[in-house]
Amino acid sequence: MLEIHHTNLSEITRGLFDSQVNLKYLDLSNNRMHHIDEQVFAKLRSLETLFLHNNKLTSLSAEQFVGLISLKT
């Protein structure tokens, strides 16, 4: 479990989570994120839960979610 919420995070860049291959829960909610690099979650094949709500994201693409084969919510 990794909770990075309410931290004023504005963007996440590729490679940030590469060492977290067994991570199942990631909460990035309630930040100021306006950008997520493509394939930033690519190594998170075990991730089941991802929260991105209450950020400043205006668009998302499929490329940002490559590798999330276990994602449920």
Secondary structure, DSSP 8 states (H G I E B T S, - for coil): -EE--SS---EE-TTTTTT-TT--EEE--SS---EE-TTTTTT-TT--EEE--SS------GGGGTT-TT---
